[in-house]
Amino acid sequence: MDFNLTEEQKMFVETVYRYGRDEVQPLCEEADLEGEFNFTIWKKMGNMGLLGLPLPEKFGGSGANIVTCCLAGETLGHAGVDGGHLLAWGAHTYLCASNIMNFGTEEQKEKYLPKLATGEWIGCMGLTEPSAGSDAASMRTTAIKDGEEYILNGSKTFITNAPVSQVMVIFATVDRSKKHEGITAFIVEKGTPGVSTGKPFHKMGCRASSTSEIFLEDCRVPAENVLGGEGKGWRIALSGVEWDRSTLMSPFVGGARYSLDLCAKYANERIQFGRPIREFQAIQRRIADARVFLEAARLVVYRVAWAKDQGKMLNPLEAAVGKVYVGDVGFEVASQAVQIFGGYGFMHEYPVERNFRDAKLAPIGGGTSDIMRMIVSRIMMTS
Ligand SMILES: Cc1cc2nc3c(=O)[nH]c(=O)nc-3n(C[C@H](O)[C@H](O)[C@H](O)COP(=O)(O)OP(=O)(O)OC[C@H]3O[C@@H](n4cnc5c(N)ncnc54)[C@H](O)[C@@H]3O)c2cc1C
């Protein structure tokens, strides 16, 4: 196994880190406190070519492989970019644009990808429903074929970017009795009569991402907007989940690195009992453990990314192990960072506080840690 980055990847990491730290990070604290999506930050990410990173160059993307996408996520998190904008980036790039890239027709790709690649259009993916979260396949949103159109009815919730997006990948069932085989993905454009979004939710973390419900009321979508074929939606949803367990976890690794860097600096500066707190074993132990867990989490993320780049089908067990581990480590490191900062870590002014709130999403979004553990144990006990 070769753990080295190519020269090109090293340069990419340096450039993204500098850009994230100097251009984006200074705007993040305010965006988080206001709890609002920041279009200036979005534009800056677009200018860096990050919004279309995995998309083919002919559609305006950068054609990056998955390891490079993970490097971007980790590096932005490490540079101090807030979880909200990283979540918005992930949902746009990997849950919307990548699904169109992987499952779309040529016409769909030509129509949507160039504008998604620059960020001029923002994308989202609506799978979760008020009564279908972990059990997403029990969705109630229906799609009834009517001539050359489908009529969509139902609602989605917790959808990242919904209030700011122009392009939505929406899952609905054409026949509930068919269960997974009835689920179909549609590209729904904002402005289509019958589609609307709710007011952005007030969230604990990732606050600068804009999250809301999506309502579909007799929303007529042309049949040409079916993504990947009727009844093929579950495969697309699972593919999104696979992105979730690799690329979308990389910002949490980066966020943990950022927190840890801040801790090491703080432990040198903070004096108690006449000594820098770095001299206390309790602090040393916390920092060392966090570093150990972080190293393992990085390996897990890049192993999943590498396997996807090789075109290897991942064992669902390995992907679930990755998701649960990175989710738990991301949150644990963020929590220990707050502890090291003491009372200051509890204050908004200190980025470890924001990181702690943002990191709580990792064991929830894209499949909770409980569901990941259920997958792991089920596979282990049936194989
Ligand atoms: C900030 C944010 C952004 C999101 N963005 C998106 C998005 O862009 N698109 C999208 O489609 N969705 C999105 N989601 C939804 C997210 O994927 C779901 O919240 C998640 O899958 C869990 O579903 P739920 O919230 O309905 O929880 P539930 O499924 O109701 O779970 C509640 C609790 O029960 C546990 N539980 C449920 N079933 C089992 C079981 N069988 N065994 C053991 N424990 C179980 C869960 O682990 C959890 O602790 C987002 C959520 C958040 C918070």
The ligand as a MOL file (V3000), in Angstrom:
LIG
                    3D

  0  0  0     0  0            999 V3000
M  V30 BEGIN CTAB
M  V30 COUNTS 53 58 0 0 0
M  V30 BEGIN ATOM
M  V30 1 C -28.3450 18.9840 9.8630 0
M  V30 2 C -28.9480 17.8330 9.1230 0
M  V30 3 C -28.8280 17.7720 7.7440 0
M  V30 4 C -29.4410 16.7410 7.0210 0
M  V30 5 N -29.3650 16.7500 5.6520 0
M  V30 6 C -30.0940 15.8450 4.9530 0
M  V30 7 C -30.1630 15.9290 3.5240 0
M  V30 8 O -29.5410 16.7880 2.8980 0
M  V30 9 N -30.9450 15.0300 2.8670 0
M  V30 10 C -31.6350 14.0570 3.5240 0
M  V30 11 O -32.3390 13.2980 2.8630 0
M  V30 12 N -31.5780 13.9370 4.8720 0
M  V30 13 C -30.8360 14.8150 5.6050 0
M  V30 14 N -30.7800 14.7300 6.9760 0
M  V30 15 C -31.5340 13.6650 7.6530 0
M  V30 16 C -30.6540 12.6040 8.3130 0
M  V30 17 O -30.0660 11.7640 7.3540 0
M  V30 18 C -31.5650 11.8790 9.3290 0
M  V30 19 O -31.7830 12.7920 10.3970 0
M  V30 20 C -30.9720 10.5860 9.8250 0
M  V30 21 O -30.9180 9.6170 8.8100 0
M  V30 22 C -31.8040 10.0020 11.0140 0
M  V30 23 O -33.1680 9.9950 10.7490 0
M  V30 24 P -34.1740 10.6460 11.8450 0
M  V30 25 O -33.6700 11.9940 12.1610 0
M  V30 26 O -35.5470 10.5470 11.3140 0
M  V30 27 O -34.0260 9.7650 13.1410 0
M  V30 28 P -34.8280 8.3730 13.4720 0
M  V30 29 O -34.6860 7.4160 12.3390 0
M  V30 30 O -36.2010 8.7030 13.9310 0
M  V30 31 O -33.9780 7.8760 14.6970 0
M  V30 32 C -34.2200 8.3090 16.0580 0
M  V30 33 C -33.2860 7.4910 16.9630 0
M  V30 34 O -33.6280 6.1050 16.8830 0
M  V30 35 C -32.4900 5.3480 16.4760 0
M  V30 36 N -32.9290 4.2480 15.6240 0
M  V30 37 C -33.7920 4.2940 14.5770 0
M  V30 38 N -33.9400 3.0840 14.0350 0
M  V30 39 C -33.1470 2.2420 14.7230 0
M  V30 40 C -32.8510 0.8460 14.6510 0
M  V30 41 N -33.4020 0.0500 13.7310 0
M  V30 42 N -31.9750 0.3280 15.5400 0
M  V30 43 C -31.4030 1.0980 16.4910 0
M  V30 44 N -31.6540 2.4280 16.6150 0
M  V30 45 C -32.5000 2.9940 15.7390 0
M  V30 46 C -31.5970 6.3400 15.7390 0
M  V30 47 O -30.2250 5.9190 15.7630 0
M  V30 48 C -31.8110 7.6060 16.5550 0
M  V30 49 O -31.0190 7.5850 17.6940 0
M  V30 50 C -30.1410 15.7230 7.7120 0
M  V30 51 C -30.2280 15.7580 9.1170 0
M  V30 52 C -29.6510 16.8020 9.8140 0
M  V30 53 C -29.7880 16.8290 11.3110 0
M  V30 END ATOM
M  V30 BEGIN BOND
M  V30 1 1 1 2
M  V30 2 1 2 3
M  V30 3 2 2 52
M  V30 4 2 3 4
M  V30 5 1 4 5
M  V30 6 1 4 50
M  V30 7 2 5 6
M  V30 8 1 6 7
M  V30 9 1 6 13
M  V30 10 2 7 8
M  V30 11 1 7 9
M  V30 12 1 9 10
M  V30 13 2 10 11
M  V30 14 1 10 12
M  V30 15 2 12 13
M  V30 16 1 13 14
M  V30 17 1 14 15
M  V30 18 1 14 50
M  V30 19 1 15 16
M  V30 20 1 16 17
M  V30 21 1 16 18
M  V30 22 1 18 19
M  V30 23 1 18 20
M  V30 24 1 20 21
M  V30 25 1 20 22
M  V30 26 1 22 23
M  V30 27 1 23 24
M  V30 28 2 24 25
M  V30 29 1 24 26
M  V30 30 1 24 27
M  V30 31 1 27 28
M  V30 32 2 28 29
M  V30 33 1 28 30
M  V30 34 1 28 31
M  V30 35 1 31 32
M  V30 36 1 32 33
M  V30 37 1 33 34
M  V30 38 1 33 48
M  V30 39 1 34 35
M  V30 40 1 35 36
M  V30 41 1 35 46
M  V30 42 1 36 37
M  V30 43 1 36 45
M  V30 44 2 37 38
M  V30 45 1 38 39
M  V30 46 1 39 40
M  V30 47 2 39 45
M  V30 48 1 40 41
M  V30 49 2 40 42
M  V30 50 1 42 43
M  V30 51 2 43 44
M  V30 52 1 44 45
M  V30 53 1 46 47
M  V30 54 1 46 48
M  V30 55 1 48 49
M  V30 56 2 50 51
M  V30 57 1 51 52
M  V30 58 1 52 53
M  V30 END BOND
M  V30 END CTAB
M  END
